[in-house]
Amino acid sequence: LVLVLFGLFMMYSASYDDAIKNGHPHYYYLLWQLGGILLGFLLSLIVRLIPLKAMRKSFFFFCPIAALVNILMFFPGFREGSFFSLFSIRLFTIQSINSLAVISLISGTIMPIAKLNERNGIYFSIVALFVTLFVIGTALVGGAGPAFLLILVLFMMMVASGSKRRYAIFSFLFLSVTVLFILFVSPRVFADTAFSVYPVNDSTLYSESLFKSRLAINDGSLFGNGVGRGLYKLGEIEGVKSEYIFASICEEIGAFGSFFIFLFFLLYALIGARTAGRAYKRGNLPISGASLGLSMFISLEAGLSALFVAGYFPFPGLIMPFFSYSPGDEAIFVFISFILYRYVFFIGRANNDK
């Protein structure tokens, strides 16, 4: 709730000028983001009626939806950057729906994967095929950043579940090489990465927004210039309310204020990891894998997004959960947080068999 509320506050600060320039009321993007939060709570209330054991099979729901979205994203009219668009309205990013599908798939099939042998080798191969397709779709549409985030979360889930190390390492290396291959084969993906590595103040060559984002971070210094007093958000940085919002945050509240934001993201990750550890000790591998995957997906995306804007991570395409403008993703983040809350509550109870 702290992340959601403060994220709304900072997103409004970064977006009101853009809203006015586009002919909207200054609170236009704020209302859409609020709509995403309310949708996330509504989905959470619906899922609350579903027993946790039934949620192990959630990949039968999420994977077909993610597969359909990946296919539609390659057709005109359904894609705006890395966002799935419908009737010219950005709904959610490709990495959010793909990550949700992969995390549910791995957590739902984690029991046989952890006890992998020759008899269920075909089973593992089918799961690996679907995961690979989702990673490839994420890389082609969303870029190398979201793809590597998905690979990292997947690797952590496999290691934490007790899977044999050689299978986890092989999966990590295979998927990483696949993304690197796409990086050098796809001109668009390669260009996006090149822009982030060599930002100069010339939009015809490299990313002007990324160059000015780093200037905004430097100007914010330790304590920032004050909330609402940022200057680079006033047309200097394109996408300042979404992919580059960390630059506006640093300019206004500085490194000191940003530290407290990521302290909450760190606590978010620790809660997920602690719940995963408790579930693993009880032999509940599905909840263990899902808790770790969901919490690390949100916390790592926040960290890698900030590192990209600051110039320490070369792969673009990530947004900052709860802060970047994306109503559909905001709904997914709230939904994920509610699921994680259910797991924390469930594992903390003495009777965990219901």
Secondary structure, DSSP 8 states (H G I E B T S, - for coil): -HHHHHHHHHHHHHHHHHHHHTTS-TTHHHHHHHHHHHHHHHHHHHHTTS-HHHHTTTHHHHHHHHHHHHHHTTSTTSEETTEEEETTEEEEEHHHHHHHHHHHHHHHTHHHHHT--STTHHHHHHHHHHHHHHHHHHHHHH-HHHHHHHHHHHHHHHHHTT--HHHHHHHHHHHHHHHHHHHHH-HHHHHHHHHHHS--S-TTTS-HHHHHHHHHHHHHTTT-S-TT--STTTTTSTTTTTTTHHHHHHHHHHHHHHHHHHHHHHHHHHHHHHHHHHHHHTT-HHHHHHHHHHHHHHHHHHHHHHHHHHTS--------TTTSS-HHHHHHHHHHHHHHHHHHHHHHSS----
